[in-house]
Amino acid sequence: MSMRVLICGGGVIGAAIAYFLSRRGVETTVIERTGLACAASGKSGGFLALDWCDGTPLEPLARRSFALHARLVEEIGNDWNYRPLTTYGGSMGLQPQGSAHGIDWLSNGVSVNQHLGSTKTTAQVHPAKFTAAMMQAAQAQGAGWRLGRVTGVVRRGPRVAGVEVDGATIEGDAVVIAMGPWSILAAAWLPLPAVFGLKGHSLVFDTGRGCPPRLSFSRSERRPVPCKHPNYSRAPTAPPMSARYRARARCRWTRPQ
């Protein structure tokens, strides 16, 4: 009898765990109370960097992750808009500076003066599509999907025997908590450290045309404390841009995506 693993959380981590476990013949079920990639996993930047963690404990993980995303294009197809990027850095001050790299969807008030990454070292995925592709690939290998709210862990003696979902018990041999900031709820049933979410924002503009695969990290000099904002061009239309840039964007806002 194969091992049964219950994965609590239908974001990118839960979908990826289901995919890789199912490839190894492990019986997996993803349990999600709202929907696939319905929170941060569906709205993040989807940015990938090969060497930006070099010199830190995360270096091996970052490099392996970057290579793995490229390999997944061969394994599960590319319906999730994987594409290499050229990545720049710059700043936005009080005086217009212009762009030295011809990124025409940025305002002239954004100065782009650094080359941070090439198509060999930086890339991008569409986060919601990537999560969906991973879950579909997992299901093709036998993984299960269940909508419902997990309210506790079932034990038999010292061992985990399943989870409670909407008053019913789903049996399993192991439980994975992959609930993002909602993992704080699991601290009521398991001795887990507290996990808290931070609220963020992202605006997506439809320019009505394709944008080149370029990304800019722009440092805002207008705030009392300087801060950085990523500006992406996402296939096949236009860049999601920080709310602080929306009045300066060279594109007509039509509708959020």
N, C-alpha and C positions, 0 to 999 in steps of 0.2 A: 504493500500500500504506500503510495507516495505521500510526502509531507504536504499538509494543507496550511497555507499561509494566508492570513487575513490582513489586508492593507487598508488602514483607515485614512482616507484622504484621496480625492480624485484630482490632484494637481500633477505637475510634471514629475515630482519625485515618486508619487504613488504609481503613476503610469510606467515610469522607467523601471521601477522595481518589479512590477508585474511582468514587463517584457523580458527582462533578463532572467528572472526566476522561471518563467514559463519556457524559455529556451532550454533550460536545464531539466525540464520535466517536472518541475514543482507545480502543484495545484494551487493556484492563486485566485483570490477574489478581492476586487477593489470595492470598498464601501464608501459612498459619498452622499452627503445629505442634500446637496443642492444641484450640482451639475459638474461636468468635466471642465477643468480649467476655468472655473467660474470666478476666481479671485486673482491673486498675484500671478499665478502661472499663465493666465490668459492675457495679461496686460503689461507684462514686464517688457524691457527693451529687447530681450533675446540676444544680447551681445556676448560674443565669445572672444577670448584673447589667449594666445598661446603662451606668452612670456611675461605677462604683467605681474605675475606672482613670483617671478624668479627671485631667489635669495630669501624666500620666506618658507615656512613649513608647508605652505599650500602649493609650492612649485610642482611636485610630481603629480598632484591631483589635477591642477589646471592644465598641464601639458597633456595628460592622458585624456582629459575631458575634451580638449580641443580636437585631438586626433580622432576621438570616438565619434564626435558629431559628424566629421567628414566621412567616416566609415559607414555611418548609419544611412547616408545617402545611397550607398550600394545595397544595403540590407533591406531597407523598408521603402525605398523610393524617395522622391523629393517633393511631395505635396505640401511641405511645410516651409517652403521658400528659403532653404539654406543657400547662402551666397557669401563668398569672400568679400571683404570690405577694405577700402582705404580709409584710414582713420587719422583725423587731424585734431589739433588742440588750439585754443585761442582764448580770447576774452571779449567782453562787452563793456565798454566804458561810456563816458558821457559824450565823447566826440566820435563821429563816424570814422572808421578806420579802413573799411574795405577788406575783401578777402584776397589773399595771395594765391589761392588755389582754385578759384573759379567755381565755388559752390554757390550756384545761382539761386538756390532756395533759401539761403541765409540773407538776412538784412545786411546792408553795407555797414551798419553799426556794429557788426560782429567782426572782430579782427581774428583771422585764422593765420597763425604764424608758426605752427609746429606740425611736424609729420610724426605721428605716434605709432602707426602700424600700417602694414601693407596687406595685400590680399593673401600673403603667406602666413600672416600672424594674427589677423583679426577677421571675424566673420559674424554672421547674424542669422537668426532663425525667426520665423513668425511664432511667437510663444504659444498661442492657442492652437494653431495648426500642428505644431510640433508635438504638443501634449496629446492631441487627438490621434496623430499618426502613431505615436508610441502605444496608446491604448488599443487602437485597432490592430496593430501588429501583435500585441499581447493576446487579444481575443482570438486572433487567427490561430494562435498556438494553444488555445484552450482556456485562457484566463477568463474569469467571470467578472461581472459588473453588477452592483446592487445599489440602488438608491435607498437611503435610509439614514437615520441619525443613530450613531453609536453612543450609547449611554453608560457603558461599563464593560469590564472584562470579566469573563466567566472563568473560575478556577476549579480544579479538582485536586485538592491537596495543595502542594506547592507549585503545581504546573498550571499553565494557561490552557484552557480548554475551549476558548472561543470568545465571542463578544456578544453583548446585548444590542440588538438593533430594533428600535421601535417596539420594545416589549418582547421580542422573540430572540431566541438564541441561535447564532450561527456558529457551528462547531469548527474548530481549527487547532492546529498544533503550535502555531506561533502567530503573534500579532505584531504588526508594524504600525507605529504611529507616524503618519506623514501628513499631518493636518495644518502645517504652517503655523501661523499665529494662533490658530484655534487649538493647538496642542496644549495650551493652558488648561483646556477642559479635561484633558486626559490626566492632568496632575491630581484630579479628584479621585482617580481609581488606581493610579500607579505612582511610585515614588520618582517622579520626573522633575527636573528643574523647571522653574517658571519660564515660559516663552511669551513675549509680548510683541504685538505687531506695531509697526509705525505707519501712519497714514501718508500716502503719497498721491501724486497726480500725474496725469499724462493726457495731452491733447493730441488728437490725430486729425490732420488736415488732408483733404482730398484736393490735389492740385489739378486733377483732370488729365494728367500726363504721367509718364514714367519718370522716376528720378534715378540718377546714377547711384551706384553702390558706394556711397560716401557717408562718413559719420564725423560729427564734430563734437568734442567736449569743450564747452565754452565756459569760461570763468566770469561770473558777474562781479564787476567792481562797484556796482551801484549800492549794494547793501552795506550796512555797517560791518558785517562779517562777510568777506568774500565767499562765494559758494560756486559749485560747478553744476552744470546741467548738460546732459547728453542730448544731441539733436540727431535723429536718425532719418535716413531715407529708406523707407520700407517698400519692398516690391509688393505689388506692381504699381502703386500710385505714389504716395507722398509721405513726408516725414511726420512722425508724432513730435510735437514740439512743446517745450515747457510753457506753462501758462504765463510765465514772465516774459516770454518772447512773442506771445500771440499778436500783440499790436505791431510788432516789427517784422512779422513774417511776410515774405513776398509771395503770398498765395491767397486766393480768395477762399475764405472759410465757407464750406457748403454743408457738411454734416459730419457728426462723429461716426467713426467706424466701430 
